[in-house]
Every structure is written in structure tokens, then in C-alpha cells.
Amino acid sequence: MSENKGDGGSDAAEAAGAKRNGAAKALPTGPQPEPIRFFGTTWVNHDHGYALRRVGVSIGSLAAAVAACFVLRFAYEGLQLADTGAFVNVLVVVMFAICSALAFRKTWEGFTTRPADPEADRSLQGLKTIGFIGSLLAYFVRTFSEAPGEALHRAEHEAAQARHTRRKQAPRSPRKRPKK
């Protein structure tokens, strides 16, 4: 969650332009929503083409998964042409299937919770790279209900807004000066 951060300084530029034009625009205070890949901050109010973005991400991730399956098919045919044997062929298919299933699960969990151990999550990066089809399919399935990661970002944003509101409403106590 970012505090008092705009979209790459565009809010400050807009406020400066508004002051020049005679209209003062107040900069947003408090926590600002964290952008989600492909959606920016449209997930907050579901505006500025949010529905079209969800459709586009859904179609794009499915198309990428299908294209990846064709690439893997050609790789498998290459193994058959090389006459590596049935054991290697089965091993490659099983490896991609397991890695895709694990990548799907880890990607799906990433939409709802932050990783408890970021180092362990980074160590699985190779596995998720091999099983990239699973990650693409997780993206595809998740876009039917929301922007991938929207529930997590919304919960964090609402918690940050609640903390900000409590801090603003809390009465300030006078500072006690240290004795000399």
C-alpha cells in the first residue's frame, strides 16, 4: 500500500496546471490504491474500461496459453523425431504437467494472500517458469470473478484507509517536555 503516492507524479502535474488555470485541485491525501498489472487503479471503482480490461486479459491469457501449448507440442514432436525413447517423452510430459499444476496453485494463492516467506516464493520462480501454462490458466480463470489480485488489494486498501481515518480522528495529546 502506498501512502500519498500518485500515478507517477501525474497528480502533481495536474495540480500545477490547475493552479495556472486558476482552479486549485487538492492532492489526494491518505493511502492511495496500489495498481494491478493490466488494470492500474481501475479496480477501485470499476471505471475507465474495467470490464473491457477484464475481457481483454481473459482472452489474452487464454490465447497465450493455447499458443504455449502449440509450442510445447512442437517441442514434444522434436523429442519424438530425435528418438530419445519413451521414458524421456513421458518424463517431459509429466514434468510439464506437474509444474503447470503447481504454478496454477501458487499463482492462484498469490491472488488472495501475500507470501508468508518471500524467499521461498522466489525459490519457486523456476518451477513457475516451467509451468507457465498453469499461471496463464490461473489468470484466465480468475478474470471471470475479478481482476486477478483485486480482493487482496481491496482488503489491504480498505485496512490502510481505516488506519488513516483512525489516525486523523485520534485526539493529539500535548508533548511532554523532558526534565532537565
LINDAKA-V123303 format. One record per backbone hydrogen bond with DSSP energy under -1.0 kcal/mol. NH is the residue of the N-H (numbers start at 0). CO is the residue of the C=O. E is the energy in kcal/mol with one decimal. If there is no record, write none. Layout:
nh & co & e
NH & CO & E
NH & CO & E
//
This chain:
nh & co & e
3 & 29 & -1.8
7 & 5 & -1.6
9 & 6 & -1.0
12 & 8 & -1.8
13 & 9 & -2.5
14 & 10 & -2.4
15 & 11 & -2.2
16 & 12 & -2.2
17 & 13 & -2.4
18 & 14 & -2.1
19 & 15 & -1.8
20 & 16 & -1.6
22 & 17 & -1.8
31 & 1 & -2.8
35 & 39 & -2.4
38 & 35 & -2.0
39 & 35 & -2.6
41 & 38 & -2.1
43 & 40 & -1.3
45 & 41 & -1.4
52 & 48 & -2.4
53 & 49 & -2.3
54 & 50 & -2.2
55 & 51 & -2.8
56 & 52 & -3.0
57 & 53 & -2.3
58 & 54 & -2.7
59 & 55 & -2.8
60 & 56 & -2.7
61 & 57 & -2.0
62 & 58 & -2.7
63 & 59 & -2.3
64 & 60 & -2.0
65 & 61 & -2.5
66 & 62 & -2.5
67 & 63 & -2.3
68 & 64 & -2.1
69 & 65 & -1.8
70 & 66 & -2.1
71 & 67 & -2.5
72 & 68 & -2.0
73 & 69 & -2.3
74 & 70 & -2.0
75 & 71 & -2.4
76 & 72 & -2.5
77 & 73 & -1.9
78 & 74 & -1.8
79 & 75 & -2.0
80 & 76 & -2.4
81 & 77 & -1.9
83 & 78 & -1.5
88 & 84 & -1.7
89 & 85 & -2.7
90 & 86 & -2.5
91 & 87 & -2.4
92 & 88 & -2.1
93 & 89 & -2.8
94 & 90 & -2.5
95 & 91 & -2.4
96 & 92 & -2.2
97 & 93 & -2.8
98 & 94 & -2.6
99 & 95 & -2.2
100 & 96 & -2.1
101 & 97 & -2.6
102 & 98 & -2.5
103 & 99 & -2.4
104 & 100 & -2.2
105 & 101 & -2.7
106 & 102 & -2.5
107 & 103 & -2.6
108 & 104 & -2.5
109 & 105 & -1.7
111 & 108 & -1.2
112 & 108 & -2.3
120 & 116 & -1.9
121 & 117 & -2.2
122 & 118 & -1.8
124 & 121 & -1.5
127 & 123 & -2.4
128 & 124 & -1.7
129 & 125 & -2.2
130 & 126 & -2.4
131 & 128 & -1.1
133 & 130 & -1.3
134 & 130 & -1.2
135 & 131 & -2.3
136 & 132 & -2.3
137 & 133 & -2.1
138 & 134 & -2.1
139 & 135 & -2.3
140 & 136 & -2.7
141 & 137 & -2.4
142 & 138 & -1.6
143 & 140 & -1.3
144 & 141 & -1.5
145 & 141 & -2.1
149 & 146 & -2.9
152 & 148 & -2.4
153 & 149 & -3.0
154 & 150 & -2.3
155 & 151 & -2.2
156 & 152 & -2.6
157 & 153 & -2.7
158 & 154 & -2.1
159 & 155 & -2.3
160 & 156 & -2.4
161 & 157 & -2.2
162 & 158 & -2.3
163 & 159 & -2.3
164 & 160 & -2.5
165 & 161 & -2.4
166 & 162 & -2.3
167 & 163 & -2.3
168 & 164 & -2.2
169 & 165 & -1.5
//
